Amino acid sequence: MPQKPTAGPAREASTGRQSDSPLSPDVDLAADPVPAEPGAQTPNLEHTRDAMATTRTRSVEATLLSVLAVLYTLYFARAFLIPIVFAILLNFLLSPLIRLLGRFRIKPPFGAAIVVLMLIGSVGGAVYQLAGPAQGWISMAPQSLGRAQTKLRRIIRPVQQVQRSVDQAVDSVGSAPGKSPRVVVQSGPSLSSRLFGTTQRLVAGLVEVFILLYFLLAGGDLFLQKLIKVLPHFSDKVKAVEIARATETAVSAYLTTTLIVNVFEGSVVAAVFWLLGMPNVLLWGALVACLEFVPYLGALTAIVVFTLAGLSAFPDLGHALLIPGSFLLINLLQANLATPLLLGHRLTLNPVAIFVGLAFFFWIWGVPGAFLAVPLLATFKIFCDHISSLAAIGEFLGQRDDNERRVTARA
């Protein structure tokens, strides 16, 4: 009878070795190898142990565990990480302004205070100016939706009939004859408590972002200096400075260009809406400037909102549909002409990377993750472009070159 492999301490005693790590192979070399099926080749336990002990196997396992740990950390620590990421991106955006103030002999702490106070004033002023129109439109939203539904009744009438038929079928199947269905009312938090809790978290997050942003701007090159100090070789110090400067410059250029393009698009949309007689044009322009940071979903959300707003503002259906139609035309011109021309190939991402990144960050961080997805992907691509070992990843994230041609590999 073949001897079966022993388990646990007995196996370690038979092999004469101790398991140093959970990743170490646990193979009993003293056991008789038994084929899995009659006539099959006899397994070589020594070869199996050597294969499992290779560095490649351990590196794959360690990489998989590291990726899972990063995913869990990003998901469960989102309340802690989102303000930090916002502050770091704003630091990239505003660092050139701090250096510009330094040329006028304004030290970084004072320059950071000036920039942060100007940013808080701009955000506060914009919110104050738009709060009234936004509140008025939200309060009139039920009536606006009712008017829009009346105008689109011809389009949605077949859908309503199908839904009514499905509801009747479900009621007839689910309810027993002679018995009235039991209705369970589940009470949840009130609307005021939800809004207060959301507002409280939003204000706390903004305070954290502004405080961290001030310290990042006031510190200047503190972390870069610390990194240079701990690097052992002079060549590594020079390379670290080159990578840090190039990455910061590219990320700052990308964020600045994207912000300018979005604000310009919002201004054009507001001007066109004003010519079409649309009320609250500043609110719609600001909405476009914010939603354009979320690719695809932002434009789709704007089209839905502008369709409802147009139907509620104008009695004529053709005039109402000019509102979303004009935005769609402006958005297509911006996405296909302005953005590629200003950013160029090096700072643009391919649609697959944008969609996957948007879905990933929306999954782990929600709506803030959707706003951060493209800036984070662009920052990661720029960082990869300046690291030789990560250049392949940056190439996969980028767009196709004009001179690039598809090459078919044949066996």
C-alpha positions as CSV (number, residue, x, y, z in Angstrom):
1,M,0.0,0.0,0.0
2,P,1.4,3.4,-0.8
3,Q,2.1,5.6,2.1
4,K,-0.2,8.7,2.3
5,P,1.4,12.1,3.0
6,T,1.1,13.1,6.6
7,A,-0.1,16.6,7.6
8,G,1.0,19.2,10.0
9,P,3.9,18.6,12.4
10,A,4.3,15.0,11.3
11,R,4.9,16.0,7.7
12,E,7.5,18.6,8.8
13,A,9.2,16.0,11.0
14,S,9.3,13.6,8.0
15,T,10.9,16.1,5.7
16,G,13.3,17.3,8.3
17,R,12.6,21.0,7.7
18,Q,10.5,23.8,9.2
19,S,8.1,26.0,7.3
20,D,9.5,29.5,7.3
21,S,6.6,31.3,5.7
22,P,3.0,30.7,4.8
23,L,4.1,31.0,1.2
24,S,6.7,28.2,1.6
25,P,5.6,24.9,-0.1
26,D,4.6,22.1,2.2
27,V,5.6,18.9,0.4
28,D,6.4,15.6,1.9
29,L,9.3,14.2,0.0
30,A,9.3,11.0,2.0
31,A,5.9,10.0,0.7
32,D,5.5,7.6,-2.2
33,P,4.2,9.6,-5.2
34,V,0.9,8.1,-6.4
35,P,-0.5,8.9,-9.9
36,A,-3.9,10.6,-10.1
37,E,-5.1,8.0,-12.6
38,P,-4.0,4.5,-13.6
39,G,-1.4,4.7,-16.2
40,A,-0.6,8.4,-15.6
41,Q,2.9,9.7,-15.2
42,T,4.2,9.5,-11.7
43,P,4.4,13.0,-10.1
44,N,7.7,14.4,-9.2
45,L,7.4,16.0,-5.7
46,E,10.9,17.4,-5.8
47,H,10.1,19.2,-9.0
48,T,6.8,20.5,-7.6
49,R,8.6,21.8,-4.5
50,D,11.2,23.6,-6.6
51,A,8.6,25.1,-8.8
52,M,6.6,26.4,-5.8
53,A,9.7,27.8,-4.2
54,T,10.6,30.0,-7.2
55,T,10.7,33.7,-6.8
56,R,8.1,34.1,-9.7
57,T,5.4,32.2,-7.8
58,R,6.0,34.1,-4.6
59,S,6.0,37.4,-6.4
60,V,2.7,36.7,-8.1
61,E,1.1,35.7,-4.8
62,A,2.5,38.7,-3.0
63,T,1.3,41.0,-5.9
64,L,-2.2,39.6,-5.8
65,L,-2.4,40.1,-2.0
66,S,-1.0,43.6,-2.3
67,V,-3.6,44.6,-5.0
68,L,-6.4,43.2,-2.8
69,A,-5.1,45.1,0.2
70,V,-4.9,48.4,-1.8
71,L,-8.5,47.9,-3.0
72,Y,-9.9,47.3,0.5
73,T,-7.9,50.2,1.8
74,L,-9.2,52.6,-0.9
75,Y,-12.8,51.5,-0.3
76,F,-12.9,51.5,3.5
77,A,-10.7,54.6,3.9
78,R,-12.6,56.8,1.3
79,A,-13.7,59.3,3.8
80,F,-10.1,59.9,4.8
81,L,-8.5,59.7,1.4
82,I,-10.9,61.8,-0.7
83,P,-10.1,65.2,0.9
84,I,-6.3,64.4,0.7
85,V,-6.6,63.6,-3.0
86,F,-8.5,66.8,-3.7
87,A,-5.9,68.8,-1.7
88,I,-3.0,67.2,-3.6
89,L,-4.5,67.9,-7.0
90,L,-5.2,71.5,-6.0
91,N,-1.6,71.7,-4.9
92,F,-0.4,70.7,-8.3
93,L,-2.8,73.3,-9.8
94,L,-1.8,76.2,-7.6
95,S,2.0,75.5,-7.1
96,P,3.0,77.6,-10.2
97,L,1.1,80.6,-8.7
98,I,3.0,80.2,-5.4
99,R,6.3,80.2,-7.3
100,L,5.2,83.3,-9.2
101,L,4.5,85.1,-6.0
102,G,7.9,84.0,-4.8
103,R,9.5,86.0,-7.6
104,F,8.0,89.1,-5.9
105,R,9.7,88.1,-2.7
106,I,6.5,86.8,-1.1
107,K,7.4,83.8,1.1
108,P,5.5,80.6,0.5
109,P,3.5,80.7,3.8
110,F,2.2,84.2,3.0
111,G,1.7,83.3,-0.6
112,A,-0.2,80.2,0.4
113,A,-2.4,82.2,2.7
114,I,-3.2,84.7,-0.1
115,V,-4.0,81.9,-2.6
116,V,-6.1,79.9,-0.2
117,L,-8.1,82.9,1.0
118,M,-8.7,83.9,-2.6
119,L,-9.9,80.4,-3.4
120,I,-12.2,80.3,-0.4
121,G,-13.6,83.7,-1.4
122,S,-14.2,82.6,-5.0
123,V,-15.9,79.4,-4.0
124,G,-18.0,81.1,-1.3
125,G,-19.0,84.0,-3.6
126,A,-20.0,81.6,-6.4
127,V,-22.0,79.5,-4.0
128,Y,-23.7,82.6,-2.6
129,Q,-24.6,83.9,-6.1
130,L,-25.9,80.6,-7.3
131,A,-27.7,79.5,-4.2
132,G,-30.8,81.6,-4.9
133,P,-31.4,80.4,-8.5
134,A,-30.6,76.8,-7.5
135,Q,-33.0,76.8,-4.6
136,G,-35.7,78.4,-6.7
137,W,-35.3,75.9,-9.5
138,I,-35.3,73.0,-7.0
139,S,-38.5,74.2,-5.3
140,M,-40.1,74.5,-8.8
141,A,-38.8,71.1,-9.9
142,P,-42.1,69.1,-9.2
143,Q,-44.2,71.6,-11.2
144,S,-41.5,71.7,-13.9
145,L,-41.5,67.9,-14.1
146,G,-45.3,67.9,-14.4
147,R,-45.2,70.3,-17.3
148,A,-42.5,68.4,-19.0
149,Q,-44.4,65.1,-18.6
150,T,-47.5,66.7,-20.1
151,K,-45.6,67.8,-23.2
152,L,-43.9,64.4,-23.6
153,R,-47.0,62.4,-22.9
154,R,-47.2,61.3,-26.5
155,I,-43.8,59.8,-26.3
156,I,-44.1,58.1,-22.9
157,R,-47.7,57.0,-23.2
158,P,-46.7,53.5,-24.6
159,V,-44.2,53.1,-21.8
160,Q,-46.9,54.0,-19.2
161,Q,-49.3,51.5,-20.7
162,V,-46.7,48.7,-20.5
163,Q,-45.9,49.7,-16.9
164,R,-49.6,49.7,-15.9
165,S,-50.1,46.3,-17.5
166,V,-47.1,44.9,-15.6
167,D,-48.3,46.3,-12.3
168,Q,-51.7,44.8,-12.8
169,A,-50.3,41.4,-13.6
170,V,-48.0,41.5,-10.5
171,D,-51.0,42.5,-8.3
172,S,-53.2,39.7,-9.7
173,V,-50.5,37.1,-9.2
174,G,-49.2,38.3,-5.8
175,S,-52.6,38.9,-4.0
176,A,-54.8,36.0,-2.9
177,P,-58.6,36.2,-3.6
178,G,-60.6,37.7,-0.7
179,K,-57.6,39.1,1.1
180,S,-56.3,42.6,0.9
181,P,-52.5,42.9,0.5
182,R,-50.6,43.9,3.5
183,V,-48.7,47.1,3.2
184,V,-45.5,47.5,5.2
185,V,-44.4,51.1,5.7
186,Q,-40.7,51.4,6.5
187,S,-39.8,54.6,8.1
188,G,-36.4,56.1,7.2
189,P,-34.5,59.3,8.0
190,S,-36.3,62.5,7.0
191,L,-35.2,64.7,4.1
192,S,-34.0,67.4,6.5
193,S,-31.8,65.0,8.4
194,R,-30.3,63.6,5.2
195,L,-29.6,67.1,3.9
196,F,-28.1,68.3,7.2
197,G,-25.9,65.2,7.5
198,T,-24.7,65.6,3.9
199,T,-24.1,69.3,4.3
200,Q,-22.2,68.7,7.6
201,R,-19.9,66.1,5.9
202,L,-19.4,68.3,2.9
203,V,-18.4,71.3,5.1
204,A,-16.1,69.2,7.2
205,G,-14.5,67.8,4.0
206,L,-14.0,71.3,2.5
207,V,-12.4,72.5,5.7
208,E,-10.0,69.6,5.7
209,V,-9.2,70.2,2.0
210,F,-8.4,73.9,2.5
211,I,-6.3,73.3,5.7
212,L,-4.3,70.6,4.0
213,L,-3.9,72.6,0.9
214,Y,-2.5,75.5,2.8
215,F,0.1,73.3,4.5
216,L,1.1,71.7,1.1
217,L,1.5,75.1,-0.6
218,A,3.3,76.7,2.4
219,G,5.7,73.7,2.6
220,G,6.7,74.1,-1.0
221,D,9.4,71.6,-1.8
222,L,9.6,70.1,1.7
223,F,8.9,66.5,0.7
224,L,11.1,66.7,-2.3
225,Q,14.0,68.0,-0.2
226,K,13.4,65.2,2.3
227,L,13.4,62.6,-0.5
228,I,16.7,64.0,-1.9
229,K,18.2,63.9,1.5
230,V,17.5,60.2,2.1
231,L,18.6,59.0,-1.4
232,P,22.1,57.6,-1.2
233,H,23.5,58.3,-4.7
234,F,23.9,61.7,-6.4
235,S,22.5,60.3,-9.7
236,D,19.4,59.2,-7.9
237,K,19.0,62.7,-6.4
238,V,19.2,64.3,-9.9
239,K,16.7,61.8,-11.3
240,A,14.3,62.4,-8.5
241,V,14.4,66.1,-9.0
242,E,13.9,65.8,-12.8
243,I,11.0,63.4,-12.4
244,A,9.3,65.6,-9.7
245,R,9.7,68.8,-11.7
246,A,8.5,67.3,-15.0
247,T,5.5,65.5,-13.4
248,E,4.5,68.6,-11.4
249,T,4.7,70.8,-14.5
250,A,2.8,68.4,-16.7
251,V,0.0,67.7,-14.1
252,S,-0.3,71.5,-13.5
253,A,-0.6,72.1,-17.2
254,Y,-3.2,69.4,-17.6
255,L,-5.4,70.6,-14.7
256,T,-5.1,74.3,-15.7
257,T,-6.0,73.5,-19.3
258,T,-8.9,71.3,-18.3
259,L,-10.2,74.0,-15.9
260,I,-10.0,76.7,-18.5
261,V,-11.7,74.6,-21.1
262,N,-14.5,73.7,-18.8
263,V,-15.1,77.3,-17.6
264,F,-15.0,78.5,-21.2
265,E,-17.5,75.8,-22.3
266,G,-19.8,76.8,-19.4
267,S,-19.5,80.5,-20.5
268,V,-20.4,79.6,-24.1
269,V,-23.4,77.5,-22.9
270,A,-24.6,80.4,-20.7
271,A,-24.3,82.9,-23.6
272,V,-26.2,80.6,-26.0
273,F,-28.9,79.9,-23.4
274,W,-29.2,83.7,-22.8
275,L,-29.7,84.2,-26.6
276,L,-32.4,81.4,-26.6
277,G,-34.2,83.1,-23.7
278,M,-33.4,80.6,-21.0
279,P,-33.6,81.8,-17.4
280,N,-30.8,81.3,-14.8
281,V,-28.1,81.1,-17.4
282,L,-25.3,81.5,-14.8
283,L,-26.6,78.5,-12.9
284,W,-26.5,76.4,-16.1
285,G,-23.1,77.6,-17.1
286,A,-21.7,76.7,-13.6
287,L,-23.4,73.3,-13.8
288,V,-21.7,72.6,-17.2
289,A,-18.3,73.7,-15.9
290,C,-18.6,71.2,-13.0
291,L,-20.2,68.3,-14.8
292,E,-17.5,68.4,-17.6
293,F,-15.0,67.0,-15.1
294,V,-16.9,63.8,-15.3
295,P,-16.6,62.4,-18.8
296,Y,-19.6,60.9,-20.6
297,L,-21.8,60.8,-17.5
298,G,-21.5,64.5,-16.9
299,A,-22.6,65.4,-20.4
300,L,-25.4,62.8,-20.3
301,T,-26.6,64.3,-16.9
302,A,-26.5,67.8,-18.4
303,I,-28.6,66.8,-21.4
304,V,-31.3,65.3,-19.2
305,V,-31.3,68.3,-16.9
306,F,-31.4,70.8,-19.8
307,T,-34.2,68.8,-21.5
308,L,-36.4,69.0,-18.4
309,A,-35.5,72.7,-17.9
310,G,-36.2,73.6,-21.5
311,L,-39.6,71.8,-21.4
312,S,-40.6,73.6,-18.3
313,A,-39.4,77.0,-19.5
314,F,-40.9,77.1,-23.0
315,P,-44.3,76.1,-24.2
316,D,-43.1,75.3,-27.7
317,L,-41.6,71.8,-28.0
318,G,-39.1,72.8,-30.7
319,H,-37.9,75.8,-28.8
320,A,-37.5,73.6,-25.6
321,L,-35.5,71.0,-27.4
322,L,-33.1,73.7,-28.7
323,I,-31.7,73.9,-25.1
324,P,-30.2,70.4,-24.9
325,G,-29.5,70.4,-28.6
326,S,-27.3,73.5,-28.4
327,F,-25.4,72.1,-25.4
328,L,-24.8,68.8,-27.3
329,L,-23.4,70.6,-30.3
330,I,-21.1,72.8,-28.0
331,N,-20.0,69.7,-26.1
332,L,-19.1,67.8,-29.3
333,L,-17.0,70.7,-30.6
334,Q,-15.2,70.9,-27.3
335,A,-14.5,67.2,-27.0
336,N,-13.4,66.7,-30.6
337,L,-11.7,70.0,-31.4
338,A,-10.8,72.2,-28.4
339,T,-9.6,69.6,-25.9
340,P,-7.3,67.5,-28.3
341,L,-5.9,70.8,-29.8
342,L,-5.0,72.2,-26.4
343,L,-3.9,69.1,-24.5
344,G,-2.3,67.2,-27.4
345,H,-1.7,63.5,-27.6
346,R,0.7,63.4,-24.6
347,L,-1.9,64.5,-22.0
348,T,-5.0,62.8,-23.4
349,L,-6.4,59.4,-22.4
350,N,-8.0,56.7,-24.6
351,P,-11.8,56.2,-24.1
352,V,-11.3,52.7,-22.7
353,A,-9.1,53.9,-19.9
354,I,-11.4,56.7,-19.1
355,F,-14.5,54.5,-18.9
356,V,-12.8,51.8,-16.8
357,G,-11.2,54.4,-14.5
358,L,-14.5,56.2,-14.2
359,A,-16.4,53.0,-13.3
360,F,-13.6,52.0,-10.8
361,F,-13.4,55.3,-8.9
362,F,-17.2,55.7,-8.9
363,W,-17.4,52.2,-7.4
364,I,-15.0,52.8,-4.6
365,W,-15.6,56.5,-3.9
366,G,-19.0,57.4,-5.3
367,V,-19.7,60.8,-6.8
368,P,-16.5,62.4,-5.6
369,G,-14.6,59.5,-7.2
370,A,-16.3,60.2,-10.5
371,F,-15.0,63.8,-10.4
372,L,-11.5,62.6,-9.4
373,A,-11.3,59.8,-11.9
374,V,-9.9,61.6,-15.0
375,P,-7.5,63.9,-13.1
376,L,-6.1,60.9,-11.2
377,L,-5.7,58.8,-14.4
378,A,-4.0,61.7,-16.2
379,T,-1.7,62.3,-13.2
380,F,-0.9,58.6,-13.1
381,K,-0.2,58.5,-16.9
382,I,2.1,61.6,-16.6
383,F,3.9,59.9,-13.7
384,C,4.3,56.7,-15.8
385,D,5.6,58.7,-18.8
386,H,8.5,60.0,-16.7
387,I,9.4,56.6,-15.1
388,S,11.2,54.2,-17.5
389,S,10.0,51.1,-15.8
390,L,6.3,52.3,-16.0
391,A,6.5,53.8,-19.5
392,A,4.5,50.8,-21.0
393,I,1.5,51.5,-18.7
394,G,1.5,55.2,-19.7
395,E,1.6,54.1,-23.4
396,F,-1.5,51.9,-22.8
397,L,-3.4,54.7,-21.2
398,G,-2.7,57.3,-23.9
399,Q,-4.4,58.0,-27.2
400,R,-3.3,56.7,-30.6
401,D,-0.6,58.7,-32.3
402,D,-1.4,60.3,-35.7
403,N,1.5,58.4,-37.3
404,E,0.8,55.2,-35.5
405,R,-0.4,52.3,-37.6
406,R,-1.9,49.0,-36.6
407,V,0.5,46.1,-37.0
408,T,-0.9,42.6,-37.4
409,A,1.3,39.9,-35.8
410,R,1.2,36.6,-37.6
411,A,2.5,33.4,-36.4
